[in-house]
Amino acid sequence: MEQTNRVETEKNEARAKLESVIEKAKEACERLQEQTTAAAKATDKTIRENPYQAMGVAFGMGVLVGVLVMWSRRD
């Protein structure tokens, strides 16, 4: 009987810890979603305010990636 009570107590403690961890993970996920949304809005605003600079940066990054890919294929 004592062993059954101990097992039940351990099970309840483990369940409480698991629920706590799950709640913390949900909160972290919500914070990340909020931060991602804020970053996307800021990026959108910057691109709309500076479209030509944004296109230049995108073009330059594309050229850089292309050069690196071609350079790594030569080996």
N, C-alpha and C positions, 0 to 999 in steps of 0.2 A: 504494500500500500504506500509505504514511504517513497519507494522508487517511482511509483506512478505519479505521485505529487511532484517529485523533483523533476521528472521528465516534462510534466505539464508546465511547471514554472519556467524551465529552460525554454520550452517551446514558446511560451508567451513573451519571454524576454527577447527571444530571437525575432519574433513577429513584430514587436514594438521597435526594435532596432531597424528592421527592414522597412517598416512604414516611415520611420524618421528619415532614412536614407532616400527613400522614394520621394518624400516631400521636398527634401533639399534638392534633389535632381530636378524636380518639376520647377522649383523656384529658379534654379540656375538656367534651365531651358527658357523660361519666360524672360529672364534678364537678357539672355543672348538674342532672343527674338527681337526684343525692344532695341538693343544695340545695333543689330543688323538692319532693322528698319530705319533707324536714325542715320546710319552710315549710307544706306541706299538713297535716302532723301537728300543728304548732303552732297553726295556724288552727282545726283541728278541736277541739283541746283547749280553746282559748279560747271557741269557740262553745258547746261543751258545758258549760263552767263558767259562762257568762254568756248564756243563750239569749235573755232578754228584751232585753238591751242589743244583742245581735246583730240581732234582728228590728227594733229601733228604728233602728239604723244602716242596715240594708238598706232599710227603708221610706223613711227620709230621703233616701238616695241615689237611690231610685227617683223620689221627688217632684222632687228637684233635676234629674235627667236629663229627666224629663217637662216640667218648666218650661222648661228650656233648649231642648229640641226644639221645643216650641210657640212659644217666643220667636223662634227662628231661622226658623220657617216664615212668620211675619208679614212678613218682609222681602221 
